Amino acid sequence: CSRVLSEVVAGQSGLTQDPRVLSCLGSASETCCDAIGEYFGVGSDLYGCQCYDSIWTEGFEAVPFAGHALRPLIEGRLESCGVPTPSNGGCASLLAGGAGESLAALEDEQQYFQPALNQTSTMELYSGAYSLVMGGHNSWGYYTQCGTLPSGKYCVATVAPPGSHVPSKWGICVPRGSSEAALEAAITASDPEYYARYEPEVDCSALENQGWTPGAFAVLAVWLLYGAFMAAATIMAYRRRRRDKGRAPHERRQAEAARAGGWGRVLMCWDLVENWNSLSRSGPPSEGVDLSVTNGLRVLSMFWVILGHTVSYGEWFNSVIFPSVVLAPYLASKSFFSKWYQGFFFTGWYAVDTFLFIGGVVCGSRASIQVARQKDRTAGMGRRQRAASEAGFWGIFALSRWLRLLPSLVMVIVTFWFLVPSLGTSPWWRRHWDIVYGEQCGNWWWSTFLLIQNFLPRPHDPDALDTSTGICLGPSWYLAVDYQLHVFVAPVILSLWHYVPPLKRFSRWHVHSQGAAFVAALIAASVGITAFVVVSRNCFLQGYGVGDFYYYYIKPWIRAPPYLFGMLLGLILHNLKQASPSSLQTKARNALEEAAAQLSNWAAWGMTLASVAVMLCLAWSTNGYFQTEGPWPPLTIMTESAWSSAEAYTYQTLRFFAWGLAMFFLCYVLLLGRGGWVGKLLGGPYWAPAARLTYGAYLLQAPIIEAATWGLQTEPVFFTFPASLGRTIQYIVASYVFALVLYLAVEAPFGNLQKIMFGLTRPQRRQGKASPRHPGPEGAPAMASPKSPEPASPQPFGGLPTGGGASGILHGAEGFELAGEAQWDGTSPRTLDSPNYRRMIGLNKKHTPV
């Protein structure tokens, strides 16, 4: 029994991976009882094993986290399906020496008394309820408050409550001088006969964390070093600004050029004032399409992600720490899953699809500007020289993107891997961090740093219904999908769009015919592959819509449609922005403004309302799936689902496609400026700072929720609307506050360093090919032609190829300039028609420079 049960229950094969057994979560159906009979019925290898309590307990304890949550359900289904158990008296005839008296009958005759632990009244108040423990529930008490008592200490007693055979945890606040053996003896003395069969265990080291390890000291030292850099850079910049005050603009430029080299320039990357100004910058870009509307979409999507994780991480906490309540206690009464807002809580995965769509829009529109400049640079080159230049351009396209993501990602991981476990404490604190970060990051940190964590690690059992993997920093799988689409898909689409001549018959639509057809083919291929995976892997809405995690949920070819729709929209908007209006009678300055003027109000509102309706349908239709008559929702098998298999498969196949298509038409209207008050609301300047903090908030939100839940929660997480919304607001504020620190200390400085690095490696113009110089005002140095790059400024939000805005989550869409180039600040000459340029070369409005 010991050998077979440990193999089957531990998840290596059989019980925990059999869909028929998992259907028992819904009810004791015929499918469930057939499976239980196969494993525990007469003639099976496990027949009678459930009657040995010690062996039975060992088998469940072998299951990480989920063992205690599964045991009460399995024991209940065994009895419902007629399998002998101690509770129904069937074990008496199986066990040698049995007196024919069921354990349940023995326990019904017992009376249980509160153990005398020599506690004060305050200690009893801070201890868990013994009556709950004997009823089969964990009751942890208040360990933080117990620690404030000078004469008290916190211990955890493990006792076996009558009837359930599931060990329960009892948190007790006891006098500091009490030993574990003395406490065990006191508990046993309360009922010697009962505890002679089930000996209690007491652990008074439950609140110990890992202590200050060398890794914790190293990470703390790095953060202190960044703080010193920020202080030194800010003081140095302040002194420079005071010294330059009163100088003429050209004198300031000369002083900056003289200070441009050396380590001082590197240190200035941490200047808090400049990085704060970059964070708070708002307004339309100097070049290209104004994507300010995406800032509001990005921030609201981040709120949605945190809302979903607030609920899902609460369920995870309950299943481990309070297994007797699990989804406390709203499944039994259906008072939560029948609410209309349930879909909004559990469909936060569409926020990630919104990030992917925005990433595609930004890449399509902003990268097109850089590709056009690259074409100009290589126009007069030979074949080999052009090939080398293109290879370098696309190499930097991929490398710089990775370098922009890496610093913040590394700091967040090492902080929660090494430092945070040394800062908190709770009865389950060390166990959580040792497994989720110590074990998973210890084994797979390198795959997360290389952004291949959606392929490695692989699931333990690829044929299991649950194929979740031990990713280091779980939500980071999105970064891998976004980066892989950016590196392997975007260059192909951009090259085809900009280097292959389009068919003339489609030119008036400002759509590259071959490029658009290729994007459509990729979307169709993605939907086809998704359909195959959904059917072959049996992907319904298990795990609150996740489906098959490894083969379905985190693969780029499954999640590609929103990104591809976004790229197509970005490319079309770029073409419209660059093209002249078709009519000479219009006041529009380009085809983009002309298209906005030609779009009727009915068409604009029609596309907007239709898009919103599709998205609401996708989000709220899952309510029907989860509303069942059983106490458990159909999270692991569709036996109790309100949907048929065909309906579930159709939804899982088309949901990413439908969301991307709806976002395409919605953002087309908004980015044309025809969104009315909705566009003004989403495009307001107040979103820009929060949008730039979204990358840091995304990295931090899950570990912050874990730290708060596993370090502060002392009772089950109850899923009432006010409680869930209140926790969400707290996590949003905490995520963005810490994201601000991460931005100022890591993200912005390393973005500045990357600009310096790629600026130093840019090829210089050849002799004899320099741009013509124009004389400036008297006493000023000669000024470069407006077509030449402007002087670099330390902008933390770079673009191609410095890797900036091509992500829907990384930062604001407006910053997307080449390394060594800066956005137009409104004073430097940008075009020959610029009034500032005319004033600087001494022309009035009537003169036209040649």
N, C-alpha and C positions, 0 to 999 in steps of 0.2 A: 504493500500500500504506500509506504513512504516513497519508494522509488518512482512508481508509476504516477502517483498524485503530484509529486513535485514537477515532473516533466509536463504533465498535461495542464495543470493550473498555472504554471509559471509562464505560459505564453509561448513556449517553444513550438508547440503544435497543438492541435486539438481544441480543447475547451474554449479558451479565450479568443480563438480565431475562427471558430465554426459559426457561420451565419445562422444556422439553426439554433444554436445555443444562445446567440446574441438576440434572437427573436424573443427569448424569455424575458427580456427587459420590458417588452410590451405586455405580454400576458402568458399564461400557461396554455398556449395554443397546442393544437395537434402537432405542429412542426416542432415546437419546443419540447413536448413530452417524448416525441420519437427520438430526439437527440439525447435527452437525459437518460432515456431507457438504454440507448446504445452505450453510453458511458458508464452508467451506474446501475443498470438493470441486472437481472439474474443472468449469469454467464459472462458478464463483462469483467475486464481486469480490475475494475474499481469497485466491484460489488461488495458492499459492506465496509469499504474504507471510510465512508463518511461517519461511521460510528466510533472511530478512534479520534477523540477530540484533539489530542496533541498532534497527531499526524495531519489532521484536517487543518488545524491552525497553521502549521508549518507550510503547508502547500499554499495557502492564501498569502502568508507573509512574504512568500517568494515573488509576489507580483508587486513591482514598484508602484507606489501611490494608489493603484486602483484596487488592490486586494480587499481592503476593508469595505469598499463601496460595492464590490460585486458579491461578497459573501452573503449578506442578508437576503439578497434577491435569489441567489442560487439555492440557498437552503429553503426558502419559501417555495420555490418552484419544484424542488425535490419532493416536498410534502404534497404539493398540489398534484403532482404527476404520480403519486403513489409509491415513491421510493422510500424504503425504511430509513428513518432518522431517529435520533434519541427523543426528539420532541413528540413524535407520533407513536412512540412505543415499539416501533418495529425493530429497533436494534437489540432489544432484550433477548430475542430468540437467536440472534446472530452471534452475540458476544459470549465467549466461554465464561461460565460462572455467573451468567446473568440471572437475576432473581425474578425476571419477568415483570419488573416494575419500571415504568418509564421514568426517565430523568425529569421530565416535566412534572410528573406527579410528585416526585420527591421535592422539587423546588417549590411547588405550590403550597406545600406544608410548612415551608420555612418562613420565618419572620426575620427581617434584616434590620439591624440597628446601626446607627451612626457610630463609626469608630471614634474612640476617645484619643485625641492626638495632643492633648494638653495645649490647646489653642486659646488665645484671647478672643474676645468677641470680634475685634477688628480682623484678626487672622481668619476667623470663620467667614466674615463678610467677603474677604478677598479670595476665598477658596471656592472651588466649583461645588455644584449641588450634588450631594451623594445620591439623592433620590433619582436624579437624571442618569447618573452613572449606572445604577442598578437597573434602570429601565432600558439600558442598551445604548445610551448616548454618551458622547464625549463631553465633558464639562471641564474646561481648562482654568476657570477662575480668572483672576486679574493679576498676572505676574508682574506687570509694571508697578502697580500700586503696592504689591507685597514687597517689592524691592526697596520701597521708601521707608519701611519699618526698620528701626535700628536693631530690633531683636528678632526679626523674622527672616525667613528664607523660603524660596519657592521650590517645590518638588513636584514630580509627576508620578502618580501611582497607576499601575496597570492592573486592572482587576477584570474578572470574567463575570459579567452580569448573568443572572439566571435566565435560561431559555434561549438566548440568542447565540451563545458560544462565540461571540465576537468580542475580543478584548476591548475594553473601554478605558479611556484615559481620564484620570481624575487629578486636576490641578489643585494642590493643597499648599496653603501658607502656614508654616509651622515654626516653632521656636528654632532659633539659629543653632542651638546645641543638639538638636535631634539628629540621630544617625539614620541611615537608610534601613539598617537591620531593625532598629527600634520601631520605626514607623511600620515596617512590614509586620512586626510582631503585634503592634497595636491594632492594625487592620484585621489580622487573623483572629485576635482575641474577641473581636466583635461577633464572630460566628465561626467558632473552631471547626465545626463539622463541615460547613460549606467550603471554607478556605483550606481545609485539608485536601479537598479534591482539586481546588483551583487556587494555587498559591499566588498571592499578590507580589508584585515587584515595584520597587520604589527607586526612582532616579532623581537625585538632587543636583545633578550637573546639567540638567536640561537647558538652562539658560546660558551655558557657556558657548561662546562663538569660537572662531578659529584663532583668535588672538592676532597680534600684530606680526605678520609674517614678513620676510624680506620683500616679497612682491608688493605688499601693502605699503611698506616704507618707500619702495621705489616709485610707485604710482603717485603717492603723496608728494614726493620730491619733485616729480615732473610738473605737477600742478603748481607747486610753489615756485618753480622755475619760470613757468609761464606768467605767474603773477609778478615776478620780479622783472621780466621782460616788459610787461605792460606798464609798470610803474616807470622804469627807466626810459622807455620810448616816449611815453606821454610827457615826462619832464623835459626830455631833450627836444621834442617837437614844440613844446610851449616856449622854451628859450629861443628856438629858431624863429618862431612866429613873432616874438617880441623884437628880436634883432632885425627882422625883415620889415617890421612895421614902418610905414612912411616911405619905403623904397618904391621906385617906379616899377611897373609890371615887368619891363625887360630886365631890370636889375634883379628882381626876384627870380626870374627865369635863369639868369646867369648864375646866381648864387645856388639855386637848386641843381644846376648842371655841375657846378663845382663840387657839390656834396653828393653827387649821384652814386659814386662808387664806394667800395669798401664795406666793412661790417656794419657801419652806421646805417647804410641803406637797408640791410637785412633787419637790424633791430627796429627800424622805423615801421616795419610791417605790423608791429604790435601797438602802434599809436592808438590809444583809445578814442581820441577825438576824431581822427580820420575814419576809423572803423565805425564809430557811432554815426557819423555823418553818412557813411555809405549805407548803414542800416536804415536810416530814416529818410533816405532819398526817395522821392516820388516824382511822378510826372511821366509824360510820354517819352519814348526813346528818341535819340537824335536821328535815327535811321531805321527804316523798316516799319512793320505793322505795330500799332499800339496794342499790346496784349495785357493791359492793366486789368481787364475783366477777369483774367485767370487768377489774379491774386486772391480775390474773394472766393472763387471756387476752390482754390488750394487750401485756404485756411478753414473753410467750412467742411471740406473733406477731412482735414486733420481732426476736427472736432468729432466727426462721425467715427473715425477710426478709434479714438479714445473712448467714445461711448460704447462701441462694440466690445472693446477689450475690457472695459470696466465690468461688463456682465460676464463675458466668457472667462476672465481670470477669476472672478468671484465663484463661478461654478467649479472651476478647477480647485480652488481653495477648499470649498465645501466637500468635494469628493475625497480629498485627502485628510482634512482635519476634522470634518464632521460627516463621516460617511453615512450615518443613520438618517441624515436629512437631505444630503446631496443637493437637490435644487430647492431647498428649504422655503417653505413646505408647499410651494405653489403648484406642484405637479398633481398632487392628489385632488385638490379642489379645482384645478384648471383655471384658477383665478388670474394666472399670468399669461398662459399661452393662448387664451381666448381673447385677450385684449387686442384692440385694433392697432395699437402702437408697437406690438411685439415685433412686427416685421422690421421696423426702423431700428430696433435694438440689435437685431441679429443679422442684418444685411449690410453691415459696414464694409463688407468686402468690395462693394461697388465704389467706395471711396478710393480704394487702390486703383480701380479701373479708371477713375477720374484722373488720378495722378498720371497714369500711363497715357491717357489721352492728351493731357496738357503737355506732357513731355514730348509727344509727337508733334503737337502744334508748334511748340517753341523750337524744336529741332528743325522742322520743315521751313519755318519762316526765317529764323536767325541764321541757321547754317547756310541757307541759300545766299545770304549776303557774303559769307566767307568763301563759298564756292565761286561766286562771281569774281571776287577779288583774286582768287587763285587762278582762274582762267585768264584774267588780265596779266598776271605776273608771268604766266607761262606762254603767252601768245607768241613771243618772238624766239622761243627756245627751240633747240633741236630735239629730235625724238628721244635720245637718251637722257638729255638734261631735263626734258619735260617729265619723263617717266620717274626719274629720281626725285624731282620736285613733288610730283603727285604722291609718290610713296611716302615721302616725308610728311606731307600735309595730312594724309589719312592716318599715318602712324601717330602723329601728334594728336589727331582727332580722338583716337582711342586711348592713348596713354594719358593725356591731360585729364580726360574724364575720370579715369581711375584715380589719378593723383588728387583730384578735387574731392572725391568721395572718401578716400582712405584715411586722412588724419583724424577727422571726427569719428569715423567708425572705429578706429583703433583705440582712441581715448575712451570712448564709451564702453567698449568691451573690456579693456584692462581695468577700468575703474570698477565695474560691477563684477568682475572676475576676482580681483585681488583686494581692492580697497573696501568696498561696501560690506562684504562679509565680516570685516573686522569692526564695523561701526554699530551694527544692530544686534539685537538679541530677542529671542522668543523660544518657546519650547520646540518649535519646528524650524527655526531660522537656519541653523547649520545644515540640517538635512536638505533643505531646499537649495541653498546656494552650492552645496557640494555636488548635487546631482545636476541642476539646471545650468550652472556656470562652471563649477570646478571640473565636472566630468565631461560635459558636452564641449565646453570651450577648450578644455585640456586636450581633447582628442581632435577637434575639428576647427580650431581657430584659423588655421591656414586656409581652409576652403572659404570661410567668410571673408578673409582679407583678399583673396583672389576673386571674390564674387562668383563663385561656382557652387555656393551652398545649396542651390536648388537641384544639383546633381549629386553632390557628395556632402554629407553621408547618405548612403542608401538605406532603405528600410530594412529592419531585421528580417522580416518575412515578406518578400515581395508579393506573395499570393494572399496575404491577410486582408481583411476588410479595412483595417486601420493601418495605413502606411505612413504614419507620421514619423519624422526622423529627428535626430538629436542635433538640430542646427544650433550653432553658437549664436545667440541673440536671434530668437525665432523670427520676429517680423522682418529681419534683414533679407529674407528671401526676395522681397520686392526689389531691392537694390540690384540683386543678381539678374532678375528678369529685365528690368529697365536697362541695365548696362549691356546685356547681351543683345537686346534689340537695337540699342544705340550703336554697337560696334559691328554687328553682323548683318543687320537689315538696313539701317539708315544710310550707310555709304552707298549701297547698291541703288537704292531709290534715288538718292541725290545725284549720283552720277548719271543714271538713266535720264533723269528729269532735265539736267543742265547740260549734258554733253551730247545727247542724241537729239538731232533736229526733230521737232514734232511735225505731224501731218498738218498741212496748211488749212485743210477744211475745218479743223477744230481750233484754229488759232484765235478766232474771234471770241471763244469762250474762255480764253486765258487758262486753258487746261492742257497740259502736255499729254497728248493722246496715249503714247506708248507708256509713259510713266504712270498715268492713271490706270491704264489697263493692267499694268504689272502689280500695282497696289491692290486692285480688285481681285486679281488672281491669287495674291498672297492671302487676302481675307477669305476667299472661297476655300483655299487649301487649309487654312486654319480651322474653319468650321467643319470641313470634312474630317480632319484629323481628330477634332474634338468629339465628333459623333462616334467615330470608331473607338476612341478611348472610353467614352461614357458607356457604350454598350458592352464592350469587352471587359471593362473593369467594374461593371455594375455600379456606376456612379449616380446614386440618387442624392438626397439632401442629408446624408449622414454627417454628423459633426456640425450641425447648424449650417448646412449648405456648403461645407468645404468639399464634400464628395471624397474622392480618392486624393489624399493630400499630395503624395509624391508624384504620381503619374498624371494627375489632372490639375490640381490647384496651383502648383508652383512652376509649371513648365512654360517657357516662353512661347512655344507654338500654340499653346492653349489660350494664353492671356494676350496674344498679339493684336486682335481686332481693334480694341480702343486705341492702341498706339498707332496702328496703321491709318485708321480714320483721322486721327489727329495730325499725322504727317501730311496726309492728302489735303486737309484743310489749310495747314500752314503753308504748303507749297502754292495752293491756289491763291491765298491771300497775298503771298509775296509777289506772284505774277501780277495780280491786280494793282498792287501798290506801285510796281515798277512801270506798268503800262500807261500810256496816255489815253485819255477818254476818247471814245469812238466818235463823239459829236463835238464839233467846234462851237456849238451854241451853248453848251453846258458851262456852268461855272466851276465844275469839278476840276481839281488839279491833277487827278489821276483816275484810273479805271476803278479803283477801290471806292473812292467817293462817288463816282458815277453809279456804281452798282448799288451803293447804299441809297442814293436818291431814287433809283428806279424800282427799288423794292417797295411794294405797296404795304400799307398798314395791315391789310387783311392777310397778306402772305406772311408778314413778319410775325403777327400774333398767332396765325395758324400754325406755323412751324414751331413757335415757342410752346404753345399749349399742347401740341401733339407730342413734342419731345418730352415735356414734363409728364404727360399722361403715361407714356411708355415707361419712363423711369419709376414712377409711382407704382405702376402695375408690376414691374419686376421686383420692387422692394416689398410690396405688401401682399403679393399673391402667395408668398410662403406661409402666411397665416393659415390658409386652408390646408396646407400640408401638415402642419404641426397640431391641428385640432383633431384629436382622436378621443375615443371613449376610454382608452386605457390610461393608467396613471403616468405612464412614461411616453414621451413623444417618440416618434419613429426616427431616432438618431442613429441607429445601428442596422436596422433592417426595415423594409417597407411593409411588413406584415400588418402593422396598425395604421398605415398612412392613409390619409384621405385622398391621395392621388394614386392613379394607376402607374404602372411602370412606364408606359408610353408617355404619359404626361411628365413624369419626373425626368425621363431621358431627354425629352424635347426641351424642357426648361434648362437643364444643365448644358445642353448642346448650344443653344442660341442665346444664352443670357449675356455673354461677353460681347457677342456681335450686336445684339439689340441695344446694349448700353452704349457702345461706341457709336452706333448709327444715330441714336438719339442725341448724344453729345455733339455730333457733327453738325446737325441742323440747329441745335440750340446755340452753340458757340458761333456758327456762321452769322446768325442774326445779331448776337451780342457784339461780336468783333467788327461787324459792319457799322456799329453804332446805332442800330435800330431796336435795341432792347428796351427802350423807354426807361422807366424808373428802375427796372430790374438791372439793366446795364449800368445805370448810374450808381446804384447801390453796390454792385459787385466790383465796379471799377474805381471806387473812391480811393483817395490817397491813404486813408487810414488802414487799409489792408496791407500796404506794401511792407512795413516792418515785420508784421507777423508772418507774411508770406516768406520773407527771407529767413525766418527762424524755423520754418516748417521742417527742414531736413533734420536739424538738431532735435526738434520736438518729436519727430517720428522715431528717431533712434532711442530717445530717452523715455518715451511714454510707457512702454511695456516694463522695463526694469523699475521705473518709479511705481507703477501699479503693484508690481511684485513686492517691492520693499515695503510699501505702505500696508499691503494686505497681510503679508507673511510676518511683518514686524509689529503691527499694531492691532490687528483684528483679534478679538477675544471671543467672538460669538459667530454663528453662521451668518453668511451674507444673504440678507433677505431682499428679494427682488421686487420691492414696491417701486412705483414710479418716482416718488419724491426721494427715496433713499438712493436709487440708482442715478438719478439726475444730479443729486447733491455730490455724490462721489465723483461723478464725471467732471463736474465743474472744478472740484479740488484738483483732480489729476490734470486737467487742461492748464490751470494756472501754474501748477508745479512744473509741468513739462515745458512750458514756454519760459518760465523764469530760469530754469537750468539751461534751456536752449540758448538763452541770451548769454549766459556765462560761457557756454561752449562756443558760441559764435565769436565773442570778443577775444577769447583766449586761444582758440584753435582754428575755427573755420575761416574767419576773415584773415588772420595773419598768414596762414598757409596758402590761402588764395593769393595774397599779395606776393608771397615767396614764389609761387608758381609763375606769376606774371614776370617777375624778375628773371627766373630761370629760362623761360621761353623767350623773353626779350633778348637775353644774352646770346641765345642760340639762333636767332633769326638771321637768315642770310642778308648781307648788306647789298645795296644796289651796286652794280658794276660801274667802273669808271667810264665816263663818257655818256652814261645813260641816266644821270641824275636828273631829277625834275628841275625845271627852270625855277629860278629864284626871283622873287619880286621885292623891290625895295620897300622897306617899311618906313614909318615916320622918321623924322629927323632924330638922330641919336639912337634909333632902335636897330637891332641886328636885322640882317636880311631875313625875309619870311618865306617859308616853303610854300610851294603851290598848294592850293586847296585840295588837290587830288592826292597829295602825299600824306602818309600817316602823321597824325598829330602826336605830340609828346605823350609819353606814358604817364599815367597817374596811378597811385596804388588803389585800384578798385578791387575789392574782394570778390565781386561777382563777375567772373570772366565768362567767356563763351567759347566758341570754336576758335582755334583748337585748344584754348585753355580750359575747356571742359565745363563751361558754366551752365547756361540756361537750358541745356537740352534735356533737362529732367523736369517732370511735373512736380517734383517735391523739393528739389535741391535749393532753388532760390528764385528770386523775382525774375520775371520774363524780360524785363527791360534791359538788363545788363548782359550783353552778348557780343563783346567786341574782341577783336584779335589781340593776341599778346603784343604789347608795345603800342597799342592804340587805346584811346580813351573816348568816352562819350563827349559829344559836343556840350559844352557848358553854357552856351548861349552868348558867349563873348568872343570866343576864338572864331576866325573866319572859316566857314564850312563850305560855302559855294561862292561863285563869282557874283551871285545876286545878293549876297549877304550885306545888309547895311553896315555892319561892323567892318566888313572887309573893305567896303567903299570908303568909309571914313579913314581907315588905316592907311590906304594908299593915296588919300587926298582927292578922291573923286566925289562929286555930288550926285544926286539922283539922276541928273540929265545925261551924265557921261556913261558910256558903255565900255568897259575894259575889254581889250582884245586878248 
